[in-house]
């Protein structure tokens, strides 16, 4: 299927969804390894995207994480660390749909077998006082990257089998964990009140910047990806906003990831 030139916007034109890309992450990494003299090898099988960078900063400050020698990406540094007896790879500060998917493509080309994203998010529906977590089951596609992977639709969806594997995983967790839908935007400083009201009417729980694109990528590439929204703020509209918890929320986020990894690695036989 393709969307050809017409009267619509360029983001919907010349999208030949069944045609492979001429530019691949494998070829990019081949040249990056050559130029950087980086060794050939695999990164950890379970990887994390940490758009805010809080987990990375906390781990590095505690001496728990080190740069991984096999990561040849031009744009980022991947650290490896152990938590709850599981080895993880983590990339911080890959903010936004296009950056997140660019890194995700290279992670899976470098040996990743499961990717989880934990992104700070703004509250839309007040199900709890922040902070708390949302397992994102679908994300409204108000960004651009997903349209390069899948034809136009309202939402990108998580893999239901992965969601099923997480059932009950967070019972008794330190902070609330709910499952629901989010709004993925490319323009956080254009979150107008009419738009927020419309998203609340759709029963969307939070607004973030990566999930719709990551789920579209996951669907097309047949890669296991789960996105969590760490609802930490009310978009700065109240005093003392953006309080995430201990170690800027990294303690709770790491414990959440560890529980999810245990369930999902069993489901995927990692």
FIFI-502364 format. One record per residue: residue number from 1; chain; x, y, z of N, C-alpha, C in turn. Coordinates in steps of 0.2 Angstrom, whole numbers, plus 5000, padded with zeros to 4 digits. Layout:
   num   cadena    n.X    n.Y    n.Z   ca.X   ca.Y   ca.Z    c.X    c.Y    c.Z
   NUM        A      X      Y      Z      X      Y      Z      X      Y      Z
...
***
This chain:
   num   cadena    n.X    n.Y    n.Z   ca.X   ca.Y   ca.Z    c.X    c.Y    c.Z
     1        A   5004   4994   5000   5000   5000   5000   5004   5006   5000
     2        A   5002   5011   4996   5006   5018   4997   5001   5023   4996
     3        A   5003   5029   4999   4999   5035   4999   5003   5040   4994
     4        A   5000   5041   4988   5003   5045   4983   5002   5052   4984
     5        A   5006   5056   4980   5005   5064   4980   4997   5065   4978
     6        A   4995   5070   4982   4988   5073   4981   4987   5079   4984
     7        A   4981   5080   4986   4980   5087   4990   4981   5087   4997
     8        A   4983   5081   5000   4985   5080   5007   4991   5083   5009
     9        A   4993   5083   5015   5000   5085   5018   5005   5081   5016
    10        A   5011   5083   5015   5017   5079   5013   5018   5073   5018
    11        A   5016   5074   5024   5017   5068   5029   5014   5062   5027
    12        A   5009   5063   5023   5005   5057   5020   5006   5055   5013
    13        A   5011   5058   5010   5012   5057   5003   5018   5052   5002
    14        A   5018   5048   4997   5024   5044   4995   5026   5039   5001
    15        A   5021   5036   5004   5022   5031   5010   5021   5024   5007
    16        A   5026   5021   5004   5026   5015   5001   5027   5009   5007
    17        A   5022   5007   5010   5023   5004   5016   5026   4997   5015
    18        A   5025   4994   5010   5027   4987   5008   5034   4987   5006
    19        A   5037   4993   5004   5044   4993   5001   5049   4994   5007
    20        A   5054   4990   5007   5059   4991   5012   5063   4997   5011
    21        A   5066   5000   5017   5070   5006   5017   5076   5005   5013
    22        A   5078   5010   5009   5085   5010   5006   5090   5011   5011
    23        A   5089   5015   5017   5094   5016   5022   5092   5012   5028
    24        A   5096   5008   5030   5095   5003   5036   5099   5005   5042
    25        A   5097   5003   5048   5101   5004   5054   5107   4999   5053
    26        A   5107   4993   5050   5113   4989   5050   5118   4992   5046
    27        A   5117   4995   5040   5122   4999   5036   5125   5005   5040
    28        A   5120   5009   5043   5123   5014   5047   5128   5012   5053
    29        A   5126   5007   5056   5130   5004   5062   5137   5001   5059
    30        A   5136   4998   5053   5143   4995   5050   5148   5001   5049
    31        A   5145   5007   5046   5150   5012   5045   5152   5016   5052
    32        A   5148   5016   5056   5149   5019   5063   5155   5015   5066
    33        A   5154   5008   5066   5159   5004   5069   5166   5005   5066
    34        A   5166   5005   5059   5172   5006   5056   5175   5013   5058
    35        A   5171   5018   5058   5174   5025   5059   5176   5026   5066
    36        A   5173   5023   5071   5174   5023   5078   5179   5018   5080
    37        A   5180   5013   5076   5184   5007   5078   5181   5003   5084
    38        A   5175   5003   5083   5171   5000   5089   5171   4992   5087
    39        A   5171   4988   5093   5171   4981   5092   5164   4978   5090
    40        A   5164   4973   5086   5157   4970   5084   5155   4966   5090
    41        A   5149   4966   5092   5146   4963   5098   5139   4965   5099
    42        A   5136   4962   5104   5129   4963   5105   5128   4967   5112
    43        A   5123   4971   5112   5121   4975   5118   5117   4970   5122
    44        A   5115   4972   5128   5110   4968   5132   5104   4967   5129
    45        A   5101   4961   5130   5095   4959   5127   5089   4963   5129
    46        A   5089   4966   5135   5084   4970   5137   5086   4977   5138
    47        A   5083   4981   5134   5085   4988   5134   5079   4993   5136
    48        A   5082   4999   5138   5077   5004   5141   5078   5011   5137
    49        A   5073   5014   5135   5073   5021   5133   5071   5025   5139
    50        A   5075   5030   5141   5074   5034   5147   5074   5042   5144
    51        A   5069   5044   5141   5069   5051   5138   5071   5056   5143
    52        A   5069   5056   5149   5071   5062   5154   5078   5061   5156
    53        A   5081   5055   5155   5088   5054   5158   5089   5053   5165
    54        A   5084   5053   5169   5084   5052   5176   5087   5046   5178
    55        A   5085   5040   5175   5088   5034   5177   5095   5033   5176
    56        A   5097   5036   5170   5104   5036   5168   5108   5040   5172
    57        A   5106   5046   5174   5110   5050   5178   5111   5047   5185
    58        A   5106   5044   5188   5106   5041   5194   5111   5035   5194
    59        A   5110   5031   5189   5114   5025   5189   5122   5027   5188
    60        A   5123   5031   5184   5130   5034   5183   5133   5037   5189
    61        A   5129   5041   5193   5131   5044   5199   5133   5039   5204
    62        A   5129   5033   5204   5130   5028   5209   5135   5023   5207
    63        A   5138   5024   5201   5144   5020   5199   5141   5013   5197
    64        A   5135   5013   5195   5132   5006   5193   5131   5005   5186
    65        A   5133   5010   5182   5132   5009   5174   5138   5011   5171
    66        A   5140   5008   5165   5146   5010   5162   5144   5010   5154
    67        A   5147   5014   5150   5146   5014   5143   5147   5007   5140
    68        A   5143   5005   5136   5144   4998   5133   5148   4998   5126
    69        A   5154   4994   5126   5158   4995   5120   5155   4994   5113
    70        A   5150   4989   5113   5147   4987   5107   5142   4992   5104
    71        A   5141   4997   5107   5136   5002   5105   5139   5007   5100
    72        A   5137   5007   5094   5141   5011   5089   5137   5017   5086
    73        A   5131   5019   5090   5127   5024   5087   5130   5031   5087
    74        A   5129   5035   5082   5132   5041   5082   5130   5046   5087
    75        A   5123   5045   5089   5120   5051   5092   5119   5050   5100
    76        A   5120   5044   5102   5119   5043   5109   5124   5038   5112
    77        A   5124   5038   5119   5128   5033   5122   5124   5028   5126
    78        A   5125   5022   5125   5121   5017   5129   5125   5014   5135
    79        A   5122   5014   5141   5126   5011   5147   5123   5004   5148
    80        A   5126   5000   5151   5124   4994   5154   5124   4994   5161
    81        A   5120   4990   5164   5120   4990   5171   5115   4984   5173
    82        A   5116   4982   5180   5112   4976   5182   5107   4979   5188
    83        A   5101   4976   5187   5096   4978   5193   5092   4972   5193
    84        A   5091   4970   5200   5087   4964   5201   5089   4958   5197
    85        A   5096   4957   5197   5099   4952   5194   5098   4951   5186
    86        A   5096   4957   5183   5095   4957   5176   5100   4962   5173
    87        A   5103   4960   5167   5107   4965   5164   5103   4969   5159
    88        A   5104   4976   5159   5100   4980   5155   5105   4985   5151
    89        A   5102   4987   5145   5105   4992   5142   5101   4998   5142
    90        A   5103   5004   5143   5099   5010   5143   5102   5016   5139
    91        A   5098   5020   5136   5099   5026   5133   5095   5032   5135
    92        A   5098   5037   5138   5095   5043   5140   5094   5048   5135
    93        A   5089   5052   5137   5088   5059   5133   5086   5058   5126
    94        A   5084   5052   5124   5081   5052   5117   5074   5054   5117
    95        A   5073   5060   5117   5066   5063   5118   5063   5064   5111
    96        A   5056   5062   5111   5052   5063   5105   5052   5057   5100
    97        A   5047   5057   5096   5045   5051   5092   5051   5049   5087
    98        A   5053   5054   5084   5058   5052   5079   5065   5050   5082
    99        A   5067   5053   5087   5073   5051   5090   5073   5044   5094
   100        A   5067   5043   5097   5066   5037   5100   5066   5031   5095
   101        A   5063   5032   5090   5063   5026   5085   5069   5026   5081
   102        A   5073   5031   5080   5080   5031   5077   5084   5026   5082
   103        A   5084   5027   5088   5088   5024   5093   5085   5016   5094
   104        A   5078   5016   5094   5075   5009   5094   5078   5004   5088
   105        A   5078   5007   5082   5080   5004   5076   5087   5001   5077
   106        A   5091   5005   5080   5098   5003   5081   5099   4999   5087
   107        A   5095   4999   5092   5095   4994   5097   5094   4987   5095
   108        A   5089   4986   5091   5087   4980   5089   5092   4977   5084
   109        A   5095   4982   5080   5100   4980   5075   5107   4978   5079
   110        A   5107   4980   5085   5113   4978   5089   5112   4973   5094
   111        A   5107   4969   5094   5106   4964   5099   5101   4964   5104
   112        A   5097   4970   5104   5091   4970   5109   5086   4965   5107
   113        A   5083   4962   5112   5077   4958   5110   5071   4960   5113
   114        A   5071   4965   5118   5065   4968   5121   5067   4975   5123
   115        A   5062   4980   5121   5063   4987   5123   5057   4989   5127
   116        A   5059   4993   5132   5054   4996   5136   5056   5004   5137
   117        A   5051   5008   5136   5052   5015   5137   5048   5018   5143
   118        A   5051   5022   5147   5048   5025   5152   5049   5033   5152
   119        A   5043   5036   5150   5044   5043   5148   5040   5047   5153
   120        A   5042   5053   5155   5039   5057   5159   5033   5060   5155
   121        A   5027   5061   5159   5021   5062   5155   5016   5067   5159
   122        A   5012   5071   5155   5008   5076   5158   5001   5073   5159
   123        A   4998   5074   5165   4992   5071   5167   4986   5074   5163
   124        A   4982   5070   5160   4976   5072   5156   4970   5071   5161
   125        A   4969   5064   5162   4963   5062   5167   4966   5061   5174
   126        A   4964   5064   5179   4967   5064   5185   4964   5057   5189
   127        A   4967   5052   5187   4965   5045   5190   4969   5045   5197
   128        A   4975   5048   5198   4978   5048   5204   4982   5054   5205
   129        A   4984   5057   5211   4989   5062   5211   4996   5060   5208
   130        A   4999   5064   5204   5006   5062   5202   5011   5061   5208
   131        A   5016   5057   5208   5017   5053   5202   5014   5046   5202
   132        A   5013   5043   5196   5011   5036   5195   5012   5034   5188
   133        A   5011   5028   5187   5013   5025   5180   5007   5023   5176
   134        A   5008   5023   5169   5003   5020   5165   5006   5015   5160
   135        A   5003   5009   5160   5005   5005   5155   5001   5007   5148
   136        A   5005   5009   5143   5001   5012   5138   4999   5006   5133
   137        A   4992   5006   5132   4990   5000   5128   4989   5003   5121
   138        A   4988   5010   5120   4987   5013   5114   4989   5020   5114
   139        A   4991   5023   5109   4993   5030   5109   4990   5034   5103
   140        A   4987   5039   5104   4984   5043   5099   4990   5046   5094
   141        A   4990   5046   5088   4995   5047   5083   4995   5055   5081
   142        A   4997   5059   5086   4997   5066   5085   5005   5068   5084
   143        A   5008   5064   5080   5016   5065   5079   5017   5063   5072
   144        A   5023   5063   5069   5024   5062   5062   5027   5055   5061
   145        A   5031   5053   5065   5035   5047   5064   5031   5041   5062
   146        A   5026   5040   5066   5022   5033   5065   5019   5033   5058
   147        A   5018   5039   5055   5015   5038   5048   5020   5036   5043
   148        A   5026   5036   5044   5031   5033   5040   5032   5025   5040
   149        A   5028   5022   5046   5029   5015   5047   5022   5012   5045
   150        A   5016   5015   5047   5010   5012   5046   5005   5017   5043
   151        A   5000   5014   5039   4995   5019   5036   4991   5023   5041
   152        A   4988   5028   5039   4985   5033   5044   4979   5029   5048
   153        A   4979   5030   5054   4974   5028   5059   4974   5032   5065
   154        A   4969   5031   5069   4969   5035   5075   4974   5034   5080
   155        A   4975   5027   5081   4980   5025   5087   4985   5020   5084
   156        A   4991   5020   5088   4995   5014   5088   4994   5010   5094
   157        A   4995   5003   5093   4993   4999   5098   4999   4995   5101
   158        A   4999   4993   5107   5004   4989   5110   5002   4982   5108
   159        A   5007   4977   5108   5006   4970   5107   5002   4967   5113
   160        A   4996   4964   5111   4991   4962   5116   4995   4956   5121
   161        A   4999   4952   5117   5002   4947   5121   5006   4950   5126
   162        A   5010   4955   5125   5014   4958   5130   5010   4961   5135
   163        A   5005   4964   5134   5001   4967   5139   4998   4962   5143
   164        A   4996   4956   5140   4993   4951   5144   4998   4948   5149
   165        A   5005   4948   5147   5010   4945   5151   5011   4950   5157
   166        A   5009   4956   5157   5010   4961   5163   5004   4961   5167
   167        A   4999   4957   5166   4993   4957   5171   4995   4955   5178
   168        A   4994   4959   5182   4996   4957   5189   5003   4958   5191
   169        A   5007   4960   5187   5014   4961   5188   5015   4966   5193
   170        A   5011   4971   5194   5012   4977   5198   5008   4978   5204
   171        A   5004   4972   5206   5000   4972   5212   5005   4973   5218
   172        A   5003   4978   5222   5007   4980   5228   5013   4984   5226
   173        A   5013   4987   5220   5019   4991   5219   5019   4997   5223
   174        A   5025   5000   5223   5026   5006   5228   5021   5012   5226
   175        A   5020   5013   5219   5015   5018   5217   5010   5015   5212
   176        A   5005   5018   5211   4999   5015   5207   5002   5014   5200
   177        A   5000   5009   5197   5001   5007   5190   4994   5006   5187
   178        A   4992   5009   5181   4986   5008   5178   4988   5007   5171
   179        A   4983   5004   5167   4983   5003   5160   4978   5007   5156
   180        A   4981   5011   5151   4976   5015   5147   4980   5018   5141
   181        A   4976   5023   5138   4978   5026   5132   4982   5033   5133
   182        A   4986   5035   5129   4989   5042   5130   4989   5045   5123
   183        A   4991   5052   5123   4991   5056   5118   4999   5057   5116
   184        A   5001   5055   5110   5008   5057   5108   5008   5063   5104
   185        A   5012   5068   5106   5012   5074   5103   5020   5075   5101
   186        A   5021   5079   5095   5027   5082   5094   5029   5089   5096
   187        A   5024   5092   5099   5024   5099   5101   5021   5100   5108
   188        A   5025   5099   5113   5022   5099   5120   5020   5106   5122
   189        A   5024   5111   5119   5022   5118   5120   5016   5121   5116
   190        A   5013   5116   5112   5007   5118   5109   5001   5114   5111
   191        A   5001   5112   5118   4996   5108   5121   4991   5113   5123
   192        A   4986   5115   5119   4981   5121   5121   4976   5118   5125
   193        A   4972   5122   5128   4967   5119   5133   4961   5116   5128
   194        A   4959   5119   5123   4954   5115   5119   4957   5108   5117
   195        A   4963   5107   5115   4966   5101   5113   4966   5096   5119
   196        A   4968   5099   5125   4968   5095   5131   4961   5092   5133
   197        A   4956   5097   5132   4949   5095   5134   4947   5089   5129
   198        A   4949   5090   5123   4947   5085   5118   4950   5078   5119
   199        A   4956   5078   5122   4959   5072   5124   4956   5069   5130
   200        A   4954   5073   5135   4951   5071   5141   4944   5068   5139
   201        A   4941   5071   5134   4934   5068   5132   4935   5061   5128
   202        A   4941   5060   5126   4943   5053   5123   4945   5048   5128
   203        A   4945   5050   5134   4948   5046   5140   4955   5045   5140
   204        A   4959   5049   5137   4966   5048   5137   4969   5050   5143
   205        A   4974   5046   5146   4976   5047   5153   4981   5052   5153
   206        A   4986   5053   5148   4992   5057   5149   4994   5059   5142
   207        A   4999   5064   5142   5002   5066   5136   5009   5065   5136
   208        A   5012   5062   5131   5019   5060   5130   5021   5061   5123
   209        A   5028   5059   5122   5030   5061   5115   5033   5055   5111
   210        A   5032   5049   5113   5036   5044   5110   5032   5037   5108
   211        A   5026   5036   5112   5023   5029   5112   5020   5028   5105
   212        A   5017   5032   5102   5013   5031   5095   5018   5028   5090
   213        A   5024   5032   5090   5029   5030   5085   5032   5023   5087
   214        A   5034   5022   5093   5037   5016   5095   5033   5010   5094
   215        A   5026   5011   5095   5022   5005   5094   5021   5004   5086
   216        A   5021   5009   5082   5020   5008   5075   5027   5005   5072
   217        A   5032   5007   5075   5039   5004   5073   5038   4996   5075
   218        A   5036   4995   5081   5036   4988   5084   5031   4984   5079
   219        A   5026   4986   5077   5021   4983   5073   5024   4981   5067
   220        A   5027   4985   5063   5030   4984   5057   5036   4980   5057
   221        A   5041   4981   5062   5047   4977   5062   5046   4971   5066
   222        A   5040   4969   5069   5039   4963   5073   5044   4963   5079
   223        A   5044   4969   5083   5049   4969   5088   5045   4970   5095
   224        A   5047   4967   5100   5043   4968   5106   5045   4974   5110
   225        A   5040   4979   5110   5041   4985   5113   5035   4987   5118
   226        A   5037   4989   5124   5031   4991   5129   5033   4998   5131
   227        A   5028   5002   5131   5029   5009   5133   5025   5011   5140
   228        A   5029   5014   5145   5026   5016   5151   5026   5024   5151
   229        A   5021   5027   5153   5020   5034   5155   5021   5035   5162
   230        A   5026   5039   5164   5027   5041   5171   5024   5047   5172
   231        A   5018   5047   5175   5014   5053   5175   5016   5057   5181
   232        A   5020   5063   5180   5024   5066   5185   5021   5074   5185
   233        A   5017   5076   5181   5016   5083   5181   5009   5085   5178
   234        A   5007   5091   5180   5000   5094   5177   5002   5099   5172
   235        A   5007   5098   5168   5010   5103   5163   5012   5110   5166
   236        A   5014   5109   5172   5017   5116   5175   5011   5120   5177
   237        A   5005   5118   5178   4999   5123   5179   4998   5123   5187
   238        A   5002   5120   5191   5001   5120   5198   5008   5121   5201
   239        A   5008   5124   5207   5015   5125   5210   5018   5119   5212
   240        A   5024   5118   5213   5028   5112   5215   5026   5106   5210
   241        A   5026   5107   5204   5024   5102   5199   5031   5098   5197
   242        A   5030   5093   5193   5036   5089   5191   5040   5086   5197
   243        A   5037   5084   5202   5040   5080   5207   5039   5073   5206
   244        A   5045   5069   5205   5044   5063   5202   5045   5057   5207
   245        A   5048   5059   5213   5049   5054   5218   5056   5053   5220
   246        A   5058   5048   5223   5065   5047   5225   5070   5047   5219
   247        A   5076   5050   5220   5081   5050   5215   5077   5052   5208
   248        A   5073   5058   5208   5070   5060   5202   5066   5055   5199
   249        A   5063   5050   5203   5058   5045   5200   5062   5039   5198
   250        A   5069   5039   5198   5072   5033   5195   5072   5027   5199
   251        A   5071   5028   5206   5070   5022   5210   5064   5018   5208
   252        A   5058   5021   5208   5052   5018   5206   5052   5016   5199
   253        A   5055   5020   5194   5055   5018   5187   5060   5011   5186
   254        A   5065   5011   5189   5069   5005   5189   5066   4999   5192
   255        A   5063   4999   5197   5059   4994   5200   5053   4992   5196
   256        A   5050   4996   5193   5045   4995   5188   5047   4991   5182
   257        A   5053   4993   5179   5056   4990   5173   5058   4983   5175
   258        A   5061   4982   5181   5063   4975   5183   5057   4970   5184
   259        A   5052   4972   5187   5046   4968   5187   5043   4966   5180
   260        A   5043   4972   5176   5041   4970   5169   5046   4966   5165
   261        A   5052   4967   5166   5057   4962   5162   5056   4955   5164
   262        A   5055   4954   5171   5054   4947   5173   5048   4944   5170
   263        A   5043   4947   5169   5037   4944   5166   5038   4944   5158
   264        A   5041   4949   5155   5041   4949   5148   5047   4944   5145
   265        A   5052   4944   5149   5057   4939   5147   5055   4932   5147
   266        A   5051   4930   5152   5048   4924   5152   5043   4923   5146
   267        A   5039   4928   5145   5035   4927   5139   5039   4926   5132
   268        A   5044   4930   5132   5048   4930   5126   5054   4924   5126
   269        A   5054   4921   5131   5060   4916   5132   5067   4918   5131
   270        A   5068   4924   5134   5074   4927   5134   5079   4924   5138
***
